[in-house]
Amino acid sequence: MHMDKLKELIFEYGKNEGFTDMEVYYESSSSFSCKVFKGEIDDYSISKEGGIAFRGALNNRMGYSYTEKVDESAIKVLIKIAKENAQIIENEEEEIIFKGSQKYEDTDLYSGGLAEISTDKKLNFIKELEKEAYSMDKRVININNCIYSDHENERRIYNTKGLNKNEKSNVVFSYISAVVQENSDIQSADAFKIYRDFKDFNAGFLAKRVVDKALSYLGAKPVESKIYTILLENIASANLLETFAGIFSADNVQKGRSLLKNKLGEAIGSISLNIIDDPFMVDGVASRSFDSEGVASERISLVEEGILQCLLHNLRTAKKDGVESTGHGYKASYKGTMTVAPSNLYIQPGLNTYEDMISSMNEGLVITELQGLHSGANTVSGDFSLAARGYYVKDGKIENPVNQITIAGNFYEVLKNIEIIGEDLMFAMPNAAYIGSPSLKIKNIAVAGE
């Protein structure tokens, strides 16, 4: 049964059971993934999942339920469970069924060409990627992971106040990790690429990137422990921003999980720092025209010239602060609870090339990778202590690769200590959001090495 018809039946039955305002949220996702090992398909999977979430007001209380069944047979159980929940759930904060925004931007997030790519083409690409990587250099001894994956998602939201929105998107992803060896020195690296169109994939380009990166680490050694100026390379910078992106959530601020409380209008970073959340990026994996509550998405500037301009809000946090929702209500799936999350969040790039940034350093480190971001970072205080690797820079030139070091600092201080912002914006592998950054030159970072 089509969702437009099914939701009408749900609303009709819910009304007969005493519900007033009601909402139906539908989500369906499918994915294809494969992995190759030494020319043979090592793993292959196709999955599809989805379902319906219902919430409705009953005697000034909100009841919730969800089901994987997307047909008429699920209606009675869906309403019954929501009714039972409404009678026992106590929530001091009023829930909101949103009537809809005045205007929604048009988005085109679905590639018909990607949906039509044959399985054979996908398998041939991943085999070619591995083959290209092995052929790049005789020192390549293993390709640990060589993965292709594509994902398709559809979501719809309806309510009895007249809201009726739907959106469909798809994306393709490839990941590779390579191991190289020279004498007894063994090093590894990884690389990935995300697109909305299969034709943009280039096996040779991605293979060369990962092999060149792995080879560049040969001969790595620790450096002297002291305070350094560092150049935090774009992907490493994006990973660090992703770890601490929650500080911009109004929900976290209100619950004391962020130090940005009462900081609106104040400087929290260097004058060159601008942080943007753009749900309309053409290639943004988390692009959308509306959030999980049906609020229209909008491009916002969280930080302008170092000044905190706003926080990310859903309907509940916005009401608590007496402001409008910024369209950042988020559910991880139709089963999930409502939280706050960014879309395509990134530090705005500057005009400085990567080479110019290195040449501006008398002595310092280029940090290309950070490890232990989940265990070595305190997302409330901003403190971090992370294993890292990269390169040692002297008199504006890279002298040698560096490993077995730990960098320590505070994220809030990092934002203030940014000296130069590069032009090389890149995004980390997506999770709930798509987080990006250019390379950043940062002063006063403690490094523990030899």
C-alpha positions in Angstrom: 0.0 0.0 0.0 1.3 3.5 -0.9 2.3 5.6 2.1 -0.1 8.4 1.2 -3.1 6.1 1.6 -1.6 4.2 4.6 -1.0 7.4 6.7 -4.7 8.4 6.1 -5.8 5.1 7.5 -3.5 5.5 10.5 -4.8 9.0 11.2 -8.4 7.9 10.9 -7.9 4.9 13.3 -5.9 7.1 15.7 -8.6 9.7 15.8 -11.2 7.1 16.7 -9.0 6.0 19.6 -8.9 9.5 21.0 -5.6 10.9 19.5 -5.7 14.5 18.4 -2.4 15.8 16.8 -0.6 12.9 15.1 2.5 12.3 13.1 3.7 9.5 10.8 7.4 9.2 9.9 8.4 6.7 7.3 11.9 5.7 6.3 13.3 3.1 3.9 17.0 2.4 3.1 18.8 -0.1 1.0 22.5 -0.7 0.5 24.9 -2.7 -1.6 28.5 -3.4 -0.4 31.3 -5.7 -1.6 34.9 -6.3 -0.6 37.7 -7.7 -2.7 40.8 -9.5 -1.5 43.6 -10.5 -3.9 41.4 -10.3 -6.9 38.5 -12.3 -5.4 35.2 -11.0 -4.0 35.7 -11.6 -0.2 32.4 -10.2 1.0 29.1 -9.2 -0.7 25.9 -8.0 0.8 22.6 -6.4 -0.1 20.3 -5.1 2.6 17.1 -3.3 2.9 15.3 -2.0 6.0 12.7 0.5 7.0 9.5 1.1 8.8 7.0 3.6 10.3 7.2 5.6 13.5 4.0 7.1 15.0 3.5 9.7 17.7 0.3 11.3 18.8 -1.2 13.5 21.5 -3.7 11.8 23.9 -5.0 13.7 26.9 -2.1 16.1 26.7 0.4 13.3 26.7 2.5 12.1 23.7 2.5 8.4 22.8 5.0 6.7 20.6 5.3 3.5 18.6 7.0 2.1 15.6 6.8 -1.0 13.3 8.7 -2.6 10.5 5.5 -3.6 8.8 4.4 -1.0 6.2 0.9 -2.2 5.5 -2.6 -2.0 6.8 -2.2 -4.9 9.2 0.2 -2.9 11.4 -2.3 0.0 12.1 -4.1 -1.4 15.2 -0.9 -2.5 16.9 0.8 0.8 16.1 -2.0 2.8 17.7 -2.5 0.4 20.6 1.2 0.6 21.7 1.2 4.4 21.3 -1.9 4.7 23.4 -0.4 2.5 26.2 2.8 4.6 26.1 0.9 7.9 26.4 -0.7 6.7 29.6 2.5 5.8 31.4 5.2 8.2 29.9 5.8 11.3 31.9 7.6 14.1 30.2 7.7 17.6 31.6 8.6 19.1 28.3 5.8 19.7 25.8 6.2 17.7 22.6 5.4 19.6 19.3 3.7 18.3 16.2 5.0 20.8 13.6 2.6 22.3 11.1 5.3 23.0 8.5 7.6 25.8 7.4 6.5 28.6 5.0 9.1 27.7 2.4 11.2 24.6 1.6 14.2 24.6 -0.8 14.2 22.3 -3.8 16.9 19.7 -3.6 18.1 17.1 -6.0 19.8 14.4 -4.0 19.0 11.3 -6.1 21.1 10.1 -9.0 19.1 7.9 -11.4 22.3 7.0 -13.1 23.8 5.6 -9.9 20.7 3.5 -9.3 21.1 1.9 -12.7 24.7 0.8 -12.4 25.0 -2.9 -12.8 26.5 -5.2 -10.1 29.2 -6.3 -12.6 30.4 -2.7 -13.0 30.6 -2.3 -9.2 32.6 -5.5 -8.8 34.9 -4.7 -11.7 35.6 -1.2 -10.2 36.6 -2.7 -6.8 38.8 -5.3 -8.4 40.5 -2.6 -10.6 41.1 -0.4 -7.5 42.9 -3.2 -5.7 44.9 -4.2 -8.9 45.9 -0.5 -9.4 47.1 -0.2 -5.9 49.3 -3.3 -6.1 50.8 -2.1 -9.4 51.8 1.3 -8.0 54.9 0.2 -6.3 56.7 -3.0 -5.5 56.8 -2.1 -1.8 53.1 -2.6 -1.6 52.8 -5.9 0.3 49.1 -6.0 1.1 45.7 -4.3 0.6 44.0 -4.8 3.9 40.6 -3.4 2.8 39.2 -2.6 -0.6 35.5 -1.8 -0.3 32.8 -0.4 -2.5 29.4 0.5 -1.0 26.3 2.4 -2.2 23.3 3.5 -0.2 19.8 4.7 -1.0 17.4 6.4 1.5 13.8 7.6 1.3 12.0 9.4 4.1 8.5 10.8 4.4 6.8 12.8 7.2 3.1 13.5 7.5 1.0 14.9 10.3 -2.6 16.0 11.0 -1.6 19.6 10.8 -1.1 19.3 7.0 2.6 18.6 6.8 3.5 16.3 3.9 7.2 16.1 2.9 9.3 13.5 1.3 12.9 13.2 0.1 15.0 10.5 -1.6 18.8 10.4 -1.9 21.6 8.0 -2.8 25.4 8.0 -2.5 28.4 5.9 -3.4 31.5 5.2 -1.3 34.8 3.5 -1.8 37.5 2.8 0.8 41.0 1.3 0.5 43.9 0.7 2.9 47.4 -0.3 1.8 50.4 -1.7 3.6 54.0 -1.0 2.4 57.3 -2.4 3.4 60.9 -1.3 3.0 63.4 -3.6 4.7 62.0 -4.1 8.2 59.9 -0.8 8.1 56.2 -1.5 7.6 53.7 1.4 7.2 50.1 1.7 6.2 47.6 4.3 5.1 44.0 4.5 4.0 41.9 6.7 1.6 38.3 7.0 0.7 36.0 8.8 -1.8 32.3 9.7 -1.6 30.3 10.7 -4.6 26.7 10.9 -5.8 27.6 9.6 -9.2 29.4 6.4 -10.1 31.0 8.0 -13.2 33.1 10.3 -11.0 35.0 7.3 -9.5 38.6 6.9 -10.7 40.4 3.8 -9.5 43.8 5.0 -10.5 43.5 8.3 -8.7 42.3 6.6 -5.4 45.0 3.9 -5.6 47.8 6.4 -6.2 46.6 8.5 -3.2 46.7 5.6 -0.7 50.0 4.2 -1.9 51.8 7.6 -2.0 50.5 8.3 1.5 51.7 4.9 2.9 55.1 5.3 1.2 55.5 8.8 2.7 55.5 7.3 6.2 58.5 5.0 5.6 61.3 5.9 8.0 59.0 7.5 10.5 60.4 8.2 14.0 59.3 10.2 17.1 60.3 13.8 17.7 61.5 15.7 20.8 58.8 16.3 23.3 57.9 20.0 23.5 55.4 22.7 22.4 55.0 22.9 18.6 53.2 24.8 15.9 51.3 22.2 13.9 49.7 22.0 10.6 46.6 19.9 11.1 46.0 18.4 7.7 42.4 18.6 6.4 41.1 15.1 7.1 42.7 15.1 10.6 41.2 18.5 11.3 37.8 17.3 10.1 38.0 14.3 12.4 38.8 16.6 15.3 35.9 18.9 14.5 33.6 15.9 14.1 34.6 14.7 17.6 33.7 18.0 19.2 30.8 19.1 16.8 28.4 18.3 19.6 29.4 21.5 21.5 27.3 23.5 19.0 24.1 21.5 19.9 21.7 23.5 21.9 20.6 20.3 23.6 24.1 19.7 24.9 24.4 23.4 25.9 21.2 23.3 27.8 22.2 20.0 29.6 25.6 21.3 30.6 27.5 19.1 28.1 29.1 22.1 26.3 31.0 25.1 27.5 29.3 27.4 25.0 26.5 28.3 27.4 25.9 32.1 27.4 28.6 32.5 24.8 26.4 33.8 21.9 27.9 37.0 20.5 31.3 36.3 22.1 34.6 35.3 20.4 35.3 31.6 20.7 37.9 31.4 17.9 40.4 33.3 15.9 39.2 36.1 13.6 39.8 33.9 10.6 37.5 31.2 11.8 34.1 30.7 10.1 32.0 27.6 10.7 29.1 26.9 8.4 26.3 24.3 8.3 25.0 24.0 4.7 22.3 21.4 4.1 22.2 22.4 0.4 25.7 21.4 -0.6 25.5 19.7 -4.1 27.9 16.9 -3.0 27.0 16.9 0.7 26.3 13.5 1.9 24.0 14.9 4.6 22.2 17.4 2.4 18.4 17.7 3.0 15.5 20.1 2.5 13.9 19.3 5.9 14.9 17.8 9.2 13.4 14.8 11.0 10.7 17.0 12.5 9.7 18.5 9.1 11.3 21.9 9.7 12.8 23.4 6.6 16.5 23.2 6.5 18.6 26.4 6.1 22.2 27.4 5.7 23.5 28.9 8.9 26.7 30.4 10.1 27.5 29.1 13.5 30.7 31.1 13.8 31.6 34.3 11.9 35.1 35.8 12.2 35.5 33.9 15.5 32.2 35.1 17.0 29.6 32.5 18.0 26.4 33.5 16.2 24.0 30.7 16.9 23.5 27.1 18.0 21.9 24.1 16.4 18.3 23.7 17.4 15.4 21.3 17.1 11.8 22.3 18.0 12.2 21.3 21.7 15.5 23.1 22.3 14.3 26.2 20.3 11.2 26.5 22.5 13.3 26.3 25.6 15.5 29.1 24.5 12.7 31.2 23.0 14.0 31.0 19.4 13.1 29.4 16.1 14.3 25.9 15.3 17.3 25.9 12.9 16.1 22.7 11.2 18.5 20.3 13.0 16.1 17.8 14.5 17.6 14.4 13.8 16.6 10.8 14.2 19.2 8.1 13.3 16.3 5.9 12.0 12.6 5.7 12.2 13.1 3.9 15.5 15.3 6.6 17.0 14.6 9.4 19.5 14.8 13.0 18.4 18.2 14.6 19.0 20.1 17.5 17.4 22.7 17.0 14.7 24.3 19.1 11.9 24.0 18.4 8.2 27.1 19.4 6.2 29.2 21.2 8.8 32.5 22.6 7.9 35.2 25.2 8.6 35.1 27.7 5.7 38.4 27.4 3.6 40.8 30.3 3.3 43.1 31.3 0.5 46.3 29.6 1.6 47.8 26.6 -0.3 49.0 23.6 1.6 52.6 24.3 0.3 52.5 27.9 1.4 51.3 26.9 4.9 54.3 24.5 5.2 56.7 27.0 4.0 55.5 29.5 6.7 56.7 27.1 9.5 60.1 27.6 10.9 59.8 24.4 12.9 56.7 22.3 13.5 54.7 19.2 12.6 52.3 18.3 10.0 49.7 16.0 11.6 48.0 13.8 9.0 46.2 11.3 11.3 44.7 11.2 14.8 43.9 8.1 16.7 41.9 7.4 19.8 39.4 10.2 19.1 36.6 8.4 21.0 38.7 7.4 24.1 41.2 10.3 24.2 38.8 13.2 23.9 36.5 14.8 26.6 33.7 16.3 24.6 32.5 18.4 27.5 35.7 20.0 28.7 37.3 20.0 25.2 40.5 18.3 26.5 42.2 15.8 24.2 45.2 13.6 24.2 45.6 11.7 20.9 48.1 9.4 19.2 49.2 11.0 16.0 51.5 10.8 13.0 52.6 13.0 10.2 55.8 14.9 9.3 58.5 17.0 10.9 59.0 20.4 9.3 62.2 22.5 9.5 62.8 25.9 7.8 59.6 25.5 5.7 60.3 22.0 4.4 59.2 18.5 5.3 62.3 16.7 6.6 61.0 13.3 7.7 57.9 11.4 8.7 56.9 11.1 12.3 55.1 8.5 14.4 54.7 7.3 18.0 53.8 10.7 19.2 50.9 12.1 21.2 49.4 15.5 20.8 47.5 17.1 23.7 45.4 20.3 24.0 42.0 21.7 24.4 39.6 22.1 21.4 38.3 25.5 22.6 41.9 26.7 22.8 42.6 25.2 19.3 39.8 27.3 17.8 41.5 30.4 19.3 45.0 29.5 18.3 44.3 29.0 14.6 46.9 31.1 12.7 46.2 30.2 9.1 43.4 28.4 7.3 44.1 26.5 4.1 42.1 26.3 0.9 42.0 22.5 0.8 38.5 21.7 2.3 37.9 18.0 2.7 35.3 15.9 4.6 35.7 13.0 7.0 33.8 9.8 6.5 30.2 10.6 7.4 28.4 9.4 10.5 25.2 11.3 11.7 26.6 14.3 9.8 29.1 15.2 7.2 32.0 17.2 8.8 34.7 18.9 6.8 37.7 21.2 7.3 40.7 22.6 5.4 44.2 22.3 6.8 44.7 24.5 9.9 48.0 26.0 11.2 47.7 26.0 15.0 50.1 27.3 17.6 51.0 26.0 21.0 50.2 22.2 20.8 51.9 20.0 23.3 53.6 17.0 21.7 55.0 14.0 23.6 57.5 12.0 21.7 61.1 11.0 22.6 
